Amino acid sequence: MTPPPQFFILGASGDLTARKLIPALASLARQGREFSVLGLSRSPKTDEIFRAELRARMPDELLDGFDTLAPRIGYQSVDLSEAGQVEALRERAGAGGRLFYLALKPELFGSTVEALCQSGLLCRGVDESHWQRVVVEKPFGHDLASARRLNAELHKFIDEEQLYRIDHYLGKETVQNLLGFRFHNAIFDPLWSRHHVELVQITVAEELGLGGRAGYYDTTGAVRDMLQNHMLQILALIAMEPPATLAAESIRNQKVAVLRGLHLHDVGHNSVRARYTARGDTRGYLEEEGVATDSMTETYVAARAEVATWRWSGVPFLLRHGKRLPRKNTEVRIQFRTAPLQLFNRPEGMSEPDFRAQLEAGNLCQVRPNVLTLTLQPREAIGLSFGVKRPGNVMQMTPAELSFDYRDQFGETTAPAYERLLLDALLGDQTLFLRSDEIDASWRFADELRGGWDAAGAPMHEYAAGSWGPSAADDLFYGCEGGWGV
Ligand code: BG6
């Protein structure tokens, strides 16, 4: 029998371990998954103390899972920069597969992987029963050049097949459903292109501010923190071609093709950066503790991009993300083209020829009744809007919606994103992890946007904390295209 795999958490004293990793692993243990856990960090502590610390942070509903796992949780104090200490680690390593989770600062990824390789615990190559894998958290680099350097550093020791780059959005049920929804429901297939789609909007709004991470955020900003990774992954799943199979490479090949085709024409005209200002008790970004007083970091980004592929050429993809917006909401809206002629809802008193002329001149906008809304979080829902005849003696069309809500259908079921991702990493499925070329293509776009702002001296707009962002972002919609859905 193959010995159970071992999960090494490097940086085990950090917040991520107690808040995300151990709860996900406790949930997997409750489902009967076999593995052990070894937490590694510099601070000295015993196995018992480590377990007690973790147990104290466990949500009540996972305590039984945690107690199942607890006897298989260990702790080793180690400084990987010291050769002698690696010995102790080797003694605690099992004979099964090994998964090294680097819950560390990205600056330490390279040297940590090197030390693990020198210890003989991690070797290049993929062996079915003695596999060795490395999971890394975002951010993977801070621009294209640094991401490439980091890749080269890691590839010196391990293969791409051993490297699992996390984007926790891919662990979310509703994000995975984008693939299922698109490629299982053939009725949408003929509609899913420039022929029928007028524009696509992707909003990732957060009510939260910096959450105590000013040091990180002020050197990162909205583009690098959210757009380059989570938002572009959502975009790739919306715009990709159908994969031939569900194999990881098949899906990732299609995603990267979209990311490579993503462009911004005229950055100055088609994007907006902004930061929040104080409102009520909420401080403005520049007043936050840990933010440089002359900071030029954006807490909001909106961009009108295009995907230069056969399917999407000419269709705007409007992306919007901000901190300190009125509420958390992650949503994709696919706005379909209008009917060739608007027959209905002529304003009272306007003649038919005048109505036509006004529409043609763009003084009147044709109604856009058909929007498919995929709400990814916190509400998990899908809605399709259309017009229906309002009962009465006149032909008056009014908006209506077909809607689906995960909670109504399945109850409270959606598992935390990390659970699925850690399971896949244990099983060796890379589908929900980012490949190096996806990261490259995403950074190319993010660099194009940020570089464009710097080159053009783009203004830093402002928005009051708790508002929906600067009004300049409304100008990214042209003519009768409408505006941001909330
Ligand atoms: C992280 C960002 O990757 O995602 C945070 O660094 C952000 O700034 C978080 O708040 C949002 O994640 P979620 O799952 O709450 O949408």
Residues whose N, C-alpha, C, O or C-beta is under 5 A from the ligand:
A	BS01	BG6	D225
